Every structure is written in C-alpha cells, then in structure tokens.
Amino acid sequence: MAARRASAVKKESGIGSKLVWIVTRIVLPLAVVYGVIWWRVDAGVSRIFESIQGFTQASRGSSFFGLNGDVGVNRVRIDAPAGSSLPGAMRIERVTVHTPGLWWLIRSSLFGVEEKFPERVGLTLDNFELSGVTPQMQAENLLGTYSGAPFEADGCGSRAAWERGDLGTLGLSVQHSKIVVRMNRLGADAVEFVISAGTPGAGIAEGMVTLTAPGVDANPTAFAAATLTSATLAFRDEGFIAARNAYCGKEANLSAAAFVDKHIEAVRARFARVGLVPDAPLEASYREYATKGGELMIRTRPQAGFQLMNARGYNGEQMRYLLSPVVEVQGRDPVLLALKPLSEVQPEPATEVTTVTATPAAATPASAAASTAATATAPAAAPAAPPAPVQEAKPLVTFGGGKNAFAVQPMEYDELRQNVGREVVVRTQNGTTRRGALVRFSGSNLDIQLGARDGGFQLSIPKRDVRDVGVVVDSGESAPVQGNSNAKKN
C-alpha cells in the first residue's frame, strides 16, 4: 500500500514539474513578449493619434495584434476641422496593418524597424463610412465608394452617388465595405502594389501596379528610378449593376434597358464637360458592362523604360501612347481606351440638294422635253474636283532583314491622309517602331491597328511623337529599293 502511495506522489510530482517547466519556459516568455508587443503597438498607435490631433479630431478604441503579425485598432473616428474641404467624418470599425509576420513584428518591437524594404505589408479599413461629403465631391467621383462601379449614379435622377445604406435599398446582400492596400516584393528588383475598394455582394474595384527598381530589396531609395512594368484596373460587379438599372429605371418609369441608354448619355455628357468624347468601340464595350455587369478591365502595355517620376510631365495623349491602354469586357473583343478631344470631332456634313426651276422651251421635241424634265428634278451636279497633284515617289527603304524584311514607301505625315486602310510603319521620337493598318488619321494624331502578335489592338500616336513614317509596299514594285535588295512582302 505504501509503495502505491509513493508511486502516485511521484507521478503527481512529475506532472507538476512538467507544468512548471512549460509555464516558466514557454508560457511566461510568450506572455512577456505579447505584453511588450502590445505595449509597443498601443504606444505607437497613441503617438500617431496624438500627432494628428493638431489638425483634426480623432478617437479610437482598443489596440490589437495577431499571431500572423497583424496589428491594428478598433472603432476609429476622424472628424475634419470646420471649413475643411475633406469629408465631415470618417468612421472605421477596424483598421488592420498587415506586417511581414510575427517574427518581423517581434524583432521590430524589440530592436526597431530595419531600413531594408519588407517582403510584404498592407492596410485594411474594414466597414468604413464617410459622412458630410459635399455634392460636388460626389459628382466628381469616377468610382463608387461602396459599389466599386464606374459612374455608378450617372443618369439616376438627381443622385450623385450611392451611400452604403442605399445598397440595402437596392435589394443587395450587403457585407462589410473594405479598402485594402497591399505591397508585395517580387524578388530583389520588382514590387507589386494592389489597392481595392468596394463591398462584397455589390462590387469591387481593384488596381494593380508592378514596378521594376533594381536593388530595391536592400535600398528603398531605388524607387526614384523605378520603371513601370504593368498596370491594370478591374471593376468586378457582384450584383450592383443589375440592381441599379432596375431601381433607377423604375424611378424614371423606364425599363432597365431604357435606363442604360439614359446612363450612357449621362456618361457621355460627363466626358463632354472636360472636352472629351469616347470612341464608338469604347462606348460599345462600356455599354455591354453597364447592361450585363460582369468584369471590365483596363490593361496597359507600358513602353520599355517608362518612369513614373516623369509621368507628371505628360499630357493625356502622351500617356495613352506610352501606356497603350486597352479595355476588356466579357463577351467582347478588346478595344483601345480612346478619348478624343471634343474639338477634333467633326459634325456629320448635311446633304445639300439644289432645286432647279424648269423654264418652258418653244417647240421642244418629246425626247428633249423628257430630258429637260429629268434635268429639272435632278440635283445640280457638283463641280468636278481638281485632280490631286502628282508627287514624285520617294525611293523605297527596307525595314528588318532576312525573311522578316519588308519595303516601306517613306511619306510625310500629312500624306498619310490618302492612305487610310493601308499598312504603315511608324518610327517614334523615342526610338520605337510600330507597324499596323492605318485606321484613322487627323492633323494631331493617327491610330493604327496592330497585328495579332503585337496585341491586336488600336494604338493612337500623337503627331509630335512621330519621327518618320511610311507605307508598307511589295518589294517587287518598280520603284527602287534602298538597302536590302531581297526584301519581301511581310
């Protein structure tokens, strides 16, 4: 009996010692680390809020951090000062900062943040609400704050924007609205930025930009010379488009399809106010999205070496040339993001009909009378246009080599007016070469349809960026070819 008691006491003693070891070696250190991290996080949040108290009123709830490295604060409210152009107040249920991970957070809390560029970092504003937004600010917004849809309220009565509470009125199953910003380092030389905003169950807009900056992993200042690799902007409808069309159509006593027409007219008027007109293919693609929803994506193909730091010096036409943006809508072919200046859009010429009054003629034979009657009812013939001046053809030149060689007839820019529909080659001031069918010509820019291997979309090139240009011809034509005598038609 005594032996059994001794064994039980020994067993209990062994379990107790293990618990003490776990508590002292694992639980207690983790609790200390947790306390230190929470203290540092809370102190850091407090400092941030204290620093902005000078120009705004801000309040917050409790701080938090998670085992995945996330830190943040609950129940944030920021009130803009009186007379400010900012919204009156912003409420955020939860602000979360996504750090590279728990170990990074522990190291940074104890020893400070490294200057090395992190592998990933992000920010999420959960269930945010803006109040006190002026009607002018709402009218100028291109994207819906909560719907994530472009031109969300255009054509819907006097409404300038949809509030978060309105989404429920549309019959949508509304979830938490979110704004998410993320940065991911892609290797040692590239960084990806992603920002999205919207409400699951209604719609979300997401932009993604990839930059190349050699050495950015060790030196964040390398961003000063970063070049743009890619940029996309996507609108993903999750029910808002159909609900909006039905609701606004009912308000105006219109069908959903008729409201879409009204919506397109309002979008067209929005662009006209800033002196722009969307191309017909672009408008047709947007109409498809505005009718059926789905996804609308703007995708760019930046010119090699395009630096963001120089973007502020370019106008709209230059940016379109450097980025080559195309619009993709489900169920349609991609189209060029083409917005023309209103001044370049010519009205359709009116058809002029000249009425000729017949004068009676004495003793006119029947055949002559019939001819006179026909002449009296026919429009007056327009004077014949003078023949175009004959210009001496310039010698052909050869582009490329071997099987890919082709001959080009050099031309002045204005000579292209008579060559719409033909295949042309354009060399630009920055050294790039573009080949495609000339689909549109004006005194300020030309549009070419690139071949399938170059993307298959239309590209607009401003006149000021054209160094030289020519029409692709068969190398077997009679005009002499300078350079490669074995040039073939491509």
C-alpha positions, 0 to 999 in steps of 0.5 A: 500500500505504501509503495502505491502511495509513493508511486502516485506522489511521484507521478503527481510530482512529475506532472507538476514539474512538467507544468512548471517547466512549460509555464516558466519556459514557454508560457511566461516568455510568450506572455512577456513578449505579447505584453511588450508587443502590445505595449509597443503597438498601443504606444505607437498607435497613441503617438500617431493619434496624438500627432494628428490631433493638431489638425483634426479630431480623432478617437479610437478604441482598443489596440490589437495584434495577431499571431500572423503579425497583424496589428491594428485598432478598433472603432476609429473616428476622424472628424475634419476641422470646420471649413475643411474641404475633406469629408465631415467624418470618417468612421472605421470599425477596424483598421488592420496593418498587415506586417511581414509576420510575427517574427518581423513584428517581434524583432521590430518591437524589440530592436526597431524597424530595419531600413531594408524594404519588407517582403510584404505589408498592407492596410485594411479599413474594414466597414468604413463610412464617410459622412458630410461629403459635399455634392460636388465631391460626389459628382466628381467621383469616377468610382463608387465608394461602396459599389466599386462601379464606374459612374455608378449614379450617372443618369439616376435622377438627381443622385450623385452617388450611392451611400452604403445604406442605399445598397440595402435599398437596392435589394443587395446582400450587403457585407462589410465595405473594405479598402485594402492596400497591399505591397508585395516584393517580387524578388530583389528588383520588382514590387507589386502594389494592389489597392481595392475598394468596394463591398462584397455582394455589390462590387469591387474595384481593384488596381494593380501596379508592378514596378521594376527598381533594381536593388530595391530589396536592400535600398528603398531609395531605388524607387526614384528610378523605378520603371513601370512594368504593368498596370491594370484596373478591374471593376468586378460587379457582384450584383450592383449593376443589375440592381441599379438599372432596375431601381433607377429605371423604375424611378424614371418609369423606364425599363432597365434597358431604357435606363442604360441608354439614359446612363450612357448619355449621362456618361457621355455628357460627363466626358463632354464637360472636360472636352472629351468624347469616347470612341464608338468601340469604347462606348460599345464595350462600356455599354455591354458592362453597364447592361450585363455587369460582369468584369471590365478591365483596363490593361496597359502595355507600358513602353520599355523604360517608362518612369513614373517620376516623369509621368507628371510631365505628360499630357493625356495623349502622351500617356495613352501612347506610352501606356497603350491602354486597352479595355476588356469586357466579357463577351467582347473583343478588346478595344483601345481606351480612346478619348478624343478631344471634343474639338477634333470631332467633326459634325456629320456634313448635311446633304445639300440638294439644289432645286432647279426651276424648269423654264418652258422651251418653244417647240421642244421635241418629246425626247428633249422635253423628257430630258429637260424634265429629268434635268429639272428634278435632278440635283445640280451636279457638283463641280468636278474636283481638281485632280490631286497633284502628282508627287514624285515617289520617294525611293523605297527603304527596307525595314528588318532583314532576312525573311522578316524584311519588308519595303516601306514607301517613306511619306510625310505625315500629312500624306498619310491622309490618302492612305487610310486602310493601308499598312504603315510603319511608324518610327517614334521620337523615342526610338520605337517602331510600330507597324499596323493598318492605318485606321484613322488619321487627323492633323494631331494624331493617327491610330493604327491597328496592330497585328495579332502578335503585337496585341491586336489592338488600336494604338493612337500616336500623337503627331509630335511623337512621330519621327518618320513614317511610311507605307508598307509596299511589295518589294517587287514594285518598280520603284527602287529599293534602298538597302536590302535588295531581297526584301519581301512582302511581310 
